[in-house]
Amino acid sequence: MPPIRVLHLITGLGLGGAETWLARLAPLLPRARFDCRVVSLLSLDGEHGALAGRLREAGVPVESLGMRRGLPGPGGLLRLMNVLRQWKPQVLQTWLYHADLLGLLAARACASRAAVSWGLRCSYMDFSRYSPGTKLTVRACARLSHWPQAVTANSWAGARLHVEELGYRPRRLAVLENGVDGRAYRPDPGARERLRAQWGVAEGAPLIGLVARLDPMKGHEVFCAAAQRVLARFPGARLLFCGQGTEPGSAGGLDALLAHYGLGGAALRLGRRADVAQVLAALDVLALPSLGEGFPNVLAEALACGVPVAALDVGDARRMAGPGGCVAEAEASRPDVPLAARAEVLARCLEDVLSLTPEQRSGMGALGRAHVLEEYSLDRAVARWAEHFEQLAAEAADADDSNV
């Protein structure tokens, strides 16, 4: 039997959660069963194409529709229709709202026989932080959500948001969580010792990490406010910032935040790193102060590295953390709660973890690693997606047969 042709349509291939997961998933789907291609709405120049090379090196073809940000335009629609006609995929898996809408419209317009499956990634939407075009796109997707053969979400929290608050009414809603590679993300005492020495972190000094690009949704100000409280109790602690935009002098306001909260002397600012697994392994605790997440990849990765986590109760963070950390109360974690209150509960979680002895933190980290690899292993996640694609392809074939 020839492999199932799966066309992945995504807004861009920058360093976001959905993009990173797609770049991890597509090469791991068995080649004997799946033939995957990736199409980006946006040009692959600059930051929007950061992951394109990784996919191509893994043997997954990648191309771009050359669109600009905003509402999907007719040019991109026509180019996508041409791709669908020429390649004839059996499954069209879309990732993120603009790709969801454009993919559905293109498949309908060219009478593609591909089963359309949408991909939802978030568990919170503050439309004031997005363009009017994004708001209109999400509303259109909600209205049309009964058209695709399936809608997937990477978290239970995200699935609830779209049905209960955004008005989605899918025919089928599948929760397909991401997975973490326990071979790549693992405890690494050698990296821990080497990096801490390189950064000048004193022996026994608690090292608290926030590993996220600089973005309002990632909660850097909540973290800074919480860190100010934590440093009052643990004055020797150091704060590590890792991710795009966290390097010194970068645009986005981190310089001002650190100055406002008096944290400059305690901060390590790494910017984007290629060795995130080693960076995580060097931490004593990872903080997750985000306003909204579906499946926070970095939380799973830190747990796999044996690092305890302190998190706000966003997305599926509580389910994911299990015994591997401290998660704040749900009511105090909501985005509509004042920043100071969210910072206070995050600070308490951080203090609870840092109050443990090194041996106790190591034990918590070991429990967290066992939990996350049991529930969210990479192999298990890839198998769930493979089953999803096979089921859609089989249903599409049955529909074709019934129309003959």
N, C-alpha and C positions, 0 to 999 in steps of 0.2 A: 504494500500500500504506500503511495507517495506521501511525503510529509504534509502536514496541515500548514497552509500558508497563513501566517498571522502578520497583519500590518499594524504596527504600533504608531499611533498618531499622537504627538505631544506638542505642547506649546513651544518649548525650547529645550535645549540640552545644557542649561547652566547647572550650578551646584546646589540645586534644591532637593528636597526629600523625594518627590516623585521621580525626578530625573535620575537621581542616584540609584533609586530602586530599579527603575527600568534598565539602567546600564548594568546592573548586577543580574537582573532576572533574565533578560533576553539571551545572553550567551550561555546560560546554564540550562535552558530548555533543550532536551535531547535532540540533536540534529536529525536523528533517524525518524523522529516523530513530528518535528516542527521546523518550518522554514520561516524565519523572522526577518522583517525589515522594519526600519524606523524612519518616520517622516516627521520633521520638525516644521511647525508653522513659521517660526522666526528664522532669520538668517543664522548661520552657524559661525559667523564672525564674532570674535571677542568672547565676552562672558557667556553669551547664549549658546556657544558651541563647545564649552569646556569639556563635556563628556563625549563628544562625537568621536574623538580619536580612540577612546577606550573601547567603544563599541566596534569601530572598524578594525582595530587590532584583534578583537575577538572573532572577527569574521562576520559581523552583522552589518549589512549594507545600511548606510545612512544618507538621507538626502533632505533638502530643505525646500519649502514652498516660497521662501523669500518674502514673507509677509512682514508688516510692521505691527507694533503693538496697537491694540484697540479692537474694535468690532471686526469679525471676519469679513473680508471683502470679496467681491466677485472674482478677482484674479486668482486668489488662493483657492477658492472653491472650484474653479475650472481646472486648475492644475491638479488638484486632488482627485477630481473626477477622472482625469486622464490616467492617473496612477492606478486607480481602482479598475478602470476598464482594461488596462494593459496587463496588470499583474494578477487580477482576479483573486484576491484573498478570500479565504473561507471565513476568517474572523477579522474584524476591524476593532482592535482594542484602543480606545482613546484615553488620554491622560490629561486631566485638568479641564476647566470649564470651556475655554475657547475651542480646544480640540474636540471636546464632546459635541458641541453645537455644530462645528464645521463638519466633523466626520459624519454625523447623522444626516445633515442636509446633503452632503455630497453623495452618500450612499443611496439616499432616496432619489436624488436628481438623476443619477445615472443607472438606476435600477440594478444596483449591485446586489449580488446574492449573498454577500458577506453578512454574517451575524454581527450586529453592532453591540459592543459592550463598553459602557462608560466606566471611567475611573474617578472616584471621589477620594479626596485626600485630607480634607480639613474637618475639624469638629467645632469650629467657631467662625463666624463671619461678621466683622465690623465693617459695614459698607462705607463708612466715613474714611476708611484707610485705603479704599480702592477707587479706581477711576469709574466714571459713570458707565463707561462701556462694559466694565466687568459686572457691574450691578445689573445692567440690562441682559447680559449674557446669562447670568445665573437665573434670572427670572424666566428667560426663554427656555433654558434647560428644564426648569421645574415644570413649565407648561407642557413640554414635549417628552417628559421623562417616561411616559408609558410607551413610547415608540421603540426604543432600543430593546433588543432581546434580553439584555441583562444590564444591571447597574452594579458595579462593585464598589466597596468601600474598604479602606485599609484599617478601619477601626470600628468597633461597635458604637463608640461615641459619635463618630462621623455619620454612620448610618442613621442614628436617631436624629441628629441635627437636620439632615436633609429631608427626612420624612415628617418629623414633628414640627419643625420651624420654617423650613424653606419650601415646603409644599410638594416635594417629589412624590410621585406615585408610580414607582417602577413595576413592571410585570414580575421581575425577579430581582431580588436584592441579595447579593452575596458578599459576606465579609471575608476578605482575603488579606490577612495581615502580612506585613513584611517579615523577613527573616534575617537573622544575624549569623555570620560565619564564625563559628567558634574556633576555627583554626587560625583565622586572621586576627580576630579579637580575642585575646587571652591574657591572663596574668603574665607579666614580663618583668621579673625583678631586675634583670640587667638593664633594660631600657629605663626603668624607674630610677635606678641609681645614677645612670649616665646623664639623663636629662635633668634631674634635680640638681646634680652637681654643676651642669652647664648653666642652669638658670640661677645658681647661687641660692638655692633653697636650703636653709640650715637643717641639719639632722633633727628630726622630730618636729619640724615646723609643719603645721597642717597646710595642705595645698588644696584649695577649693577651685574647681574648674567650671567655667561656662564655655561650652564648645558649640558655637552657633554663629552664623553670619550676623553682621550688625543690621538689624531690622526691627522696626517697632513691635512686631508680633512676637519677637523672641524674648522680650522682657528684660533687656539689659538694665533699664532703670530700676525695675523691681529688684534685680539682683544687687545692684549697687546700694540701694537703700537697705536691703537685708544684710549685705556685707558690712555696712557701717555698724550695725548692731552686733554682728558676730565678732568683729575686731575688738569691740569693747570688752568682750569676754575672753577672746583668744587673740591677744595683741600680736603674737608672733605669726599668725596665719598669713599666707600669701594667696593672692587672687590671680587666677590664670584665665586670660581671655584668648580664645582661639577661634578663627573663622574669618571669612572675608570681611574686611572693613574694621577689624579690631587692632590693626597695627598702628603704632604711634603716628600721629599726624594725619590719619585718614579722615576723609569726609564722613559725616554722619553723626557727630556729636559725642563720641565716647570720651574724647579729651575733656569736654565740658562736664560730662557726668562724673568722671573721676575727680575733677577739681571740686565740683559742687559737694560731693560726699566725702572729700578728704581722703581719697583712696590711692592717690598717685604713687605714694611710696610703697604700697603693698602689691601693686599690680604688675603682672607679667603679660605683655601684649605680643602675641605670636603672629597674628594675621592668619592667612590661609596656610595650611600645612598639608604635606603629602603623607606624613607619618602619624595620622590621627590615632591609630591603634596604640602606638607607643606613648603618645601624649596622654591618652586616657589612662594607660597603665601606670603613669607616674602620679596620678591624683590620689588624694585621700577620700574625696567625695566629689561627685558631680552634681551641679545644681541645674534644675530645669525650671526656670521662672516664666515660661512662655504664657502668652495670653490664650493661645489656642493651638493645639496639635491634634492630629489624628493618631498616628503611630509614630511617636518620636524616636527616630532611628538611633540618635545618639544615646538615649537612655538604654536601649537594648545593647548597644555597643559597649557602653561603660560597664553594665552588668556582666557582659561576657568577659570583660577584662578583670572581673573580680573586684570592681570598684563600687562601693555603696552609692546610692543616689538620694538626693533630697529634692523633692519635686512638689510643685503645685499640682492639684488634682485636675489636670487637663487631659482631654482625649482619653486614651486607654492607659495612662501612666500608672494608675493604681493596679490594674490587672497585670501590667508588665513588670512592675517593681517586685510584686510578691514579697518575699521575706528579705529582699535585697536592699531595703532602704526605708526612708521615711517619707510619706506622702501627706501633704497638708489636707485639712478639712475641705470638703467639696464646696461648702457655702462660702468659705473665705477665699477660695481660689477663683471665683467667677470674675470675668473681665470687668463687670460693672461694679465690683467692689473697689473702693478707693485704693490707690497704689500703696499707701502707707500700711493698710491692713493686710494686703497681699504680701508685702515685704516682711511684715511682722511674723506671719505664719511660716513663710519660707525660712526666715532666720531661726525660728524655733526648730524646724526640721534639721537645718544645718547644725545647730548647736547640739541636738540630740545625737547626731552621728558623730560629731567631733568629741563629744563627752565620753565616748566609748574608749576603751584601751585599744592600742594597735592590734592586739590579738582579737579582741571582740569585733573590730572593724573588719579584720581579715576574715573572720568567721561569717559575718554578715555578707561580705563580698562573695565568699564561696557559695553561700546559699543562693544569692542572687544569680550567680553564673549558672548553677545547676537548674534553677527555675527557668531562666530565659532560654537556655538551650533545650530544655524539655518542651516548652510551649511554643517557642518561636525560632526553632532552628532553621537555617537556610535550606536544608534539604526538604524539610517539611513544607516550607513556604513554596518552594519551586514545584513540589508535587501537587499542592493545592491549585496553583495556577495552571499547571499542565492538565489537570482533570477538568478545570473550568473551560479551557480552550477546546478540549476534545469533546466535551458535552455540547458546546455551542456549534462546533463543526458538524457533529452528528445530527443535531436538530436542523441545521441549515440544509444538510443533504436530504433529510427526510421531507422537508418542505419542498425542495426541488422535485423530488420523486412524486409527491402528491399533486404537483402542478403539471406533470407531464400528461 
